[in-house]
């Protein structure tokens, strides 16, 4: 077959331009990425050899570094799975997923000089162009012809048959003149020991005598005793498996022996990955069976609400040919999963108690994800609830509070744990529903994450205290904030309330006086057993069928606008004021008006004195 010329995918061309012209602050990172790719190729061969042992033969799997000062080349060679012609084109000429685009979007300012981001986005091979002006790749699968790939990174690459006879891959870097330092054995050995010492197969360097010298420990990191390991060792291993070059917040390393045997090393990252909310992405920790790599992301070993956890699980109690289908419903996997969940929650408990600053970072990055556990994991609901943090009216400038702290400072006369859900923190803090509770010094939790509506639907109580929404009609809750003269006022306003309910018609369930308002003229309240207004709107926006419910309109009898409504005899003026009170209540909770133009017209009429001679002195809102 003749040499075939092809063009890079457009995103790859952009990426290569960045590699060649911008990412130069830490050039040595290229070697870490290429060694990592070579190690992955060896792991893949081990996995394929489970079903076909003849693929492995008697070879020792290893990565070799071969500097050639005379030719100005550095070769990274592995005897792993290798690639066919189609695989070479697919893996080296295109990016199937959005990793490259996300990587490019993530670079801003000085980050364009920071190659630490490379591995995180799965574009490690292209880091070769940081130091090389031409890259040649020779690769061969056992069951396919060898292939040769080459490119100078300027927009095209060539593919042709190769003379390579051995299984595996060689990446040959033709180094730039300024980067010949990477031919020096001492420099290469230093880089390997810094970044790749934890890889579980030998990394060998061909020295000046032509001999291969092993540079790393070549032992699975998680099998080493904890007494041998330092914090920096754990941090370096995390870099390798997570492709994340910001140090993790915490980790837990355990070896368990008994009816089930396994070793786990679990990490809590310090920041969320760019694709945390991408539902197409697979999640999970790496699974090894008897130190043979099986799966990169075994989602079955941890529940979805712990999908941020990274790490390794190695067990001899599963078959080497285990598949995702076998993992599902497997009793051994279920027991390991239960133990891992406990390990992670223990780790978070310890961080929350002893490293509050680190826990605050964790909560900012992953708090919304952890809350999913309250909905999904009934067995651990109370424990997860203790780990949750919420904004609060009692501490507007303080860190988010725990439920335990909230309950501990509740006044004796307070009936339950009060909360308010809203779309934003600003909307929550200015909600009229809070006025009566502030006046009585009752703390209210402010829940502004979308999932909070589902959380409070499953977390009915905590520490023996019932969770109650301040925007819901609840007799128990209202009894705590009622005013002494409410009974008298209800008698005075009886006809007004009945008349306004007829005016508003089917839009409201009822109209009544409010104990929760001290400054605002009106608010909407959900029925005691109805869906909250916010949840109803969220379901409708998502295209779900939500049971429709009518709100209760509450009026503040001491507000001038409500007093004006009571004093109004003109039917048209009464209707205008009633519509304004209802419209303000809708807007105050972030709702949308059915007739915005009509609301504005009535408001202008009021401001211009259209409701009587004293209208100019009426306070609106």
N, C-alpha and C positions, 0 to 999 in steps of 0.2 A: 504494500500500500504506500502511495506517495505521501509526502508531507502535506498535512491539512492545516490551513490557516483559518482561525476563527477570531471573532471579536469578543471581548469581555462584555458581560452584562453592564448596563449603564451605571448601576450603583457600584459595581466593582471598580469601574474606571475612576469614579469619584473617590472611592476608598483608597485606591492605589496612589492617586495624586496626593492625598493627605499623608499616606505612609512615607512617600518619597520626599515631600516638601515641608511637612509640618511636624510630624511626630519624631522628635529627636532628643527629648530631654533624658530618656533612659533607654538607650539603644540596646543594651544587653537583654532586654525583655524578649527579643526575638528568639533567643535560644531557649528560654523557658517555654515559649509557646510551641516551638517545633519539637522539643523533647516530649511535651505533654501529648501532642498529636501522635508521636511515635509510640508512646506508652499505650494510648488508646487503641492503636492498631494491633498491638500485641494482646491486649485484653480481649479484643473482638475475635482474634484467632483462638484464644483459649475457649471462648464461648462456643464458637463453631466446632471446635474439636471435641466438645462434649458429645455431639451426635456423630462426629466423624473423626475418631482419634488419629487416623492416618494423616490428617492434615498437619498435626503437630510434629509427628516423627520423634526423633531423639534430640532435636535442636534445643538449645537453651535460648529462651527468648531474651533479647537484650537490645539496647540502643547503643550505637557506636558513633563517636565523633571523630572525624578524620580530617585534620587540617593539612593543607598542601601549600606551603609557602611559595614553592616554585610556580605553581599554577594560579596562586591567589584565590584558592577555593576552600570552603569549609563544607564537608559533607556530613549530613545527619542521616544515619542508616538504621533501619530496623528490619527485623525478620518476622514482622506481624502479618496481618491478613492480606495486605497488598490491595491494589485496585485494578480493575479492568479498564479498557479504553473508555467505555461509557461513564464509569464511575469517576475517572480522572476529569473528564469534561464537566460532569455535573458538580464535583466537589471543588475544582480549582478554577472553573470559569464562570460559575453563577452562584448566587446565594438564593436558596429556595425560599427562605423565610425573611421576615422583615428586620433581621438582626443588623444588617449593614445600615439600613436607613435610620434605625434607632440609634446606632452607634454614632453616625454622622450628626444627627440632631442633638446628641448629648454633648458634643464638643462645642465649647464656647470659651472665648477669651484665652486664658493661659492653658486651659485644658487641651487646646489643640497641640500643645507641646508635651502632653502627658499621655504616654502609651500605656499607663496602668489600666485603662479602660478596655484594652484590646480583647483580652481573654473573656471578659464578662459577656461579650456580644458574639462569641463564636466566630470571630474573623481572624484567628491567630495565625493561620498560614501566611496571610498577606503581610504580616509583620516582617517577613524575610526581606521585604523591599526597603526597610529602614536602613539596612547595611549593604544590600546587594543591588547591583545595577542589572543583573540578569540571574534568573533562577531556572535550573534544570531539574526535572523530577523524573526518575526512572522507577517504574512500579510494575509488579507482577503478582497476580493471584495464582494459586495453585492450578486452578482449572481455566485459566485464560492466558492469552498471549501477553507478553510484556509490552509496555507502552512507554513512550518518551514524550514528555510535556516540557515546553520551554517558553519563556516570555521575558521581555525586558520591562514589563509593567507599563508600557506606553499605550496600551489599548488593544493589542492583539496577542494571541498565543498560538503556538503550533503543536500539533499532535501527530505522532508517527510511530511505527513499530520500533521496538527497542531490542538491543542485543542482550539485555539483562536476562540471566538464566535463573537466578535464585528468587525464591519467594520473598516479598517484602517491598520496602520503598526506600529510595535514596533521594534526599533533597540536597541538591548541590548549589551552594550559594557562591556566585562570582562576586567577591567583595569589592566595594569601592576602595580607592587608594587610601582614603581617610579612615577606613574601618579595618585595616589589616591587623589591628590589635587583637582581633578575634581569631587570629591564627596562633596566638601564643598559648601554649599549654597551661601555663599558670593562670592566665586570664580565664580560660575555659573552665578549668577546675574550680576556680573561685565562684563562677556563676552557677555551676551545677550544684555545688554544696550550698549555695545561698537559696536557690529556688527549687531544686529538684531532688534534694537529698532524701525525701520521703517516698519517692516512687518505688514501687515494689518489684522492680526488676533491675538488673545491672545497667548502669550507664558507663560505658567504657570509652576511654580516650586513647587513640593511637599515638604513642610518644615518638620521640626522635629516633629510637631504635627499632621502630616498627612493631613494638609490643603493645598489647591492649591492657590498659590499667583501669581497674574499676574505681570510679570516683565517689559513688554513693553507698549507703548501707545496704541497699537492695533487699530491704525487709519491710513487709507490710507494716505501716506505721502503727495501726491500731493494735497490733499483736505485741508491741513492746510494752514492758511494765511502766506504769505511771511514774514510778520512782526514777526512771531514766530520763523522763521528759520534762522540759521546761516550758514556760508560757510561750516563749518565742517559737518553740518547736510546734506547738499546737497551732499557733497563728500561721506559720508557714504551710502546714498541712491543709489548713482551711483555705488558703489561697489556691492551692493546687486543685482541691475537689470542687470548690465553689466558683472559681474564676472571679473572685472578689478580692480586691487588694486593699480594702478597708478592714481593719482588725475586727473580729467578731466581739460581741458584748460578753458572751459567756459560752461555756461548753461543759459537757458531762461525758466522762469516759468510764465505761463499766464493762467488766467481764462477768458473766453469769454462768454458773454451773449447777446442775441439778437435773430435774426431769427434762428441762429444755436448756440447751447450751447456746449462748450467743455472746458476741462482743459488740458493743455499740459505742459510737463516738458521735455525739450530737452537738451541733453548734446553733447559737442564736445570732443571726447577722445583726449588724449595726444600722443597716438601712434597707429599704425595700428595693427589690430588683425592678427594672423598668417594665417588666411584663407581669407584675404581680396579679393584675386584674384581667389578664388575657386568658379567657376560658379555654382557648385552644392549646395552651401550653401544658405539657405534662409536669407533674410535681412529684416530689418524694426524695428519699435518701437513696444512696447507692447500696445495692444488695450484692453481697458476696456469699458464696457457699464454699466452705473449706478453702477460703482465700482465692477462689476462682471468681472473677467478675461475671455477674449474671445480668444485672440491670442498672442503668444509670439513674433512673428515677422510678423507684418502686413505690407508687402512690398507695399501695395497699398496706404499707407498714405504718402509716400515720394518717389520721383523719384530715379532711380538707381544711379544717380551721387551723391546723398546724403546718400548712403548706410552706410557710416561710423557713422551716427548720432545714438545715443542711447537715450532711454527715454520712456515716457508713455503718451498715449492720452486716456482720459476718456470722453465719451459723452453719454447723455441720448437720443440722436436723432437717434440712430440706434436700430434695434430690437435685443433682447437678443439672438436670434437664427441666427444672422448674420454669413455668411460664406464667404470664399474668392470669391466665384462666385457672391454673392450679392454685395460685396465691389466693384467689377469691374464695372465701369460705373455708380455707384451710385452717384447722384448729391450732396448729403450731403457729401459723402467722397471726391468728387472732390473739394468742397468748403473748407473743412478742409485741404485737401492736399495743395491747393493754399496758404492758410494762413500759414501752417507750413513751406512751402518753403520760404516764406517771412521772417518768424521768424528766420530761419537758416541763410539766407543771411544777415539779419540785425545783427545777432550775429557775423558773420564773418566780416562784415564791421566795427563794433565797435572794434573787436579785432585787425584788421589791423590798425585802426587809433590810438588806445589808448594803445595797448599792442603789439608792433611790434615784440618783442622777442618771445612771445607766438605764434603770427601768423607765424613766421618763423618755429617754431616747427610743427605747423599745416600743413604748406605748404610742408615741408619735408615728412610728413607722408601721406598726403591725396591730395596733389596738382594734381597729375595725375588723380585721381578719379574726382575731382571737374572740371577739364578741359572737362570731358565728357559732362558736362552741356552745353558747347558752341555748341556742335553738337546736343544734344537732346532737349534743352529747348530754342527755338527761342525767346520766350517772355522775358526771363531773360538773353539773350545772352550778351548784353552790360554790364549788372551788374556783371555777372560772369567774363567777361573779365577784369573788373576793379580789381577783386580779384586775378587775375592770376599774377604770378611772373616768370621772365625769366632771364637766364644768358645773359650777354651782353659784347660786346667788350670794352665798355667804362669803365667798372668796373670789371676787371678780378679777383680782390681780395676782392670785396665787395659782400654783399648779393644780391640775385636776384632782379631785378628791376620791377616795375609795368609799365603798358602801359602809365598811366598818367604821371609818372615821365619821361619816355622816350620822350613823346610828348612835355612836358614842356621844355626840354633842347635841342630840335631839332634846329639847325641853320636855319635861314630864307630861305637859298637857298636849303635846303633839301626838296625833293619832297614828300616822304612818310615814312612809318615805314618799315625799311629794316630788313629782317630776313634771316637766313640760317638754314636749317634742316640738321642734321647729326646723325650718330649712337652713337657717344660719344662726350663729351665735348672737349676732347683733339683733336679729328678729326675736330671738328668745328673750334676751335681756330687756327689750322694750315692750314685751307683750303685756297687755292690760290684765291678763289672768294672774300676774304675779303681785298686783298691787295690794290686795288684802293680806297676802301671806307675808309680804315685806312689812306691812304695818304691824303685824303680830310677831315679827322676828322668827318666822318659820322658814327654814332653809329649803330651797327648791333646786333639784338637779335639772340641768339644762341639757337635753339630749338632741344633738344636731346631726348625727350620722343617719343615713338612710336606713341602715339595718336596725336602728334603735326601736322603730315601730314594732318589729318582729321580736326584738329582745324583750321588751316589756310585756309582750303577749305571752311569753313563755316563763318569764321570771316574775311570778306573782308575789313573792315575798322574799325577804332576806333578814336573817337574824330574828325571825319571829315578827317582823314588821311588814305590813302589807304595802305594796307599791301602789300609789294612787296618783292619777293624772289631775293636775290642777285645772285642766281645761275640760273636765268631765263632770256631769251632774252626779254627785255622790252625796247622799244624806249624811254619811259619817264625816266626810270631808267638810261639807258646808256647816255642820254643827260646830266645827272648830273656829270658824271665822265669822259667824253670824253677829250682827250688831244688835244692841239691846232694843232699839226702837224700830226694828224691822217689821214687827207685827202691826204697829201703828201705821207705818208707811204703806204697807200692803193694803190696808183698808182705804187709805186716801187714793191710792193709784189703781184700785180694782177696775174701775170703768175704763181708765186709760189703757191698761194692759189688754183688756178684752177687745177694745176698739182697735188697737194697733195690731193685734193678732188677726182680726178680720181684714185689716188693710193689707197686711203682708201675705195673707192667704196660705197657700200650700208651701211657701218657701221656709216656713218655720213650724216646728212642732208646737211651741208655745212661746209666750212672752212673759217674763217675770222680773221681779226686782232682784238685784245682785248684792251679795255680801262680799264678793271678791274685788269689786271695783271701788277705788277711792279717788282716782283722778280722771279716768276715761269715762265717757258717757255710756258706752255699750260694749258688749263682747258676745261672741257666739260660744256656746257650750255644747259638747256632744252628750247624747243621752248616756245614762249609766251603763247600758249594755250594748251601745252602738259602736261601730267602728269610729276611730278618731277621724276628724276631717282630713288630716294630713295623710293618713294611711289610705283613705278612700280616694284621694286625689292621686296618690302614687300608683295605686292599682289601675285606675282609669288611664293614666298616662302610659302604663305598660300594656294596655290593651286587655286587661283582665276584667271579668265581670265582677263588679263590686256591689254588694247589697246597698242600695241607696237609703240614706237616712236623712231626716230633717233636723237641723240644729235647733237649739233653744236660744232665743235672744234674751240676754239679760241687760237690764238698764240700771244705771247708777242714779238713785232718786235724789241725790244731793248735787248733781251736775246741772249747771244753768240751762243747758240745751234740753235736758229731760224735764226740768221744771217748766221750761217754755212750752214743751209739748203738752204738759198737763194743763197749762193755762190757756191753750189755744182752743178757740171755739169754731174757727173757720175750717171746714172740711178739707179744702185744698191745701191750706197751710199745714194742717195736721198730717196729711198724706206726705207732703214734701219733707217735713221733719222726720217722720217715721222712716222714710226711704233713706234719708241721710244717716240716721242712726244705724240702720241695718247695713248700709254700704260701708260705713266706717268700721263696723265690726268685721265685715268680710275682709277689708283691706288690712286691718290690724293683724290678722293671722295669716297674711300672705296669700289670700284667695283672689279670685278674679271676679269682677263685676259682670253681670249679664248685660247691663246697660250703662257703660262708662259715661257716654255723652249725657244721658239723663241725670246721672249723679253729679256731673260737673255743672249742668244747668241749674239744678236745685241748690248746689253749694254757692254758686254765683248769686243766685237770687237771695239766699240767706245773708251773704256778705254785704249785699247792696241794700239790705234792710227790707226785703220783700216779705218778711214774716211779721212785720209790726214795727212800731217806732223804737222799741228797745233792742232790736235785733243786732244793731251794731256793737252792743256790749256783750253779746253771747260769745262764750269761749267754745271754739270748735276743736274737739279732740282732747 
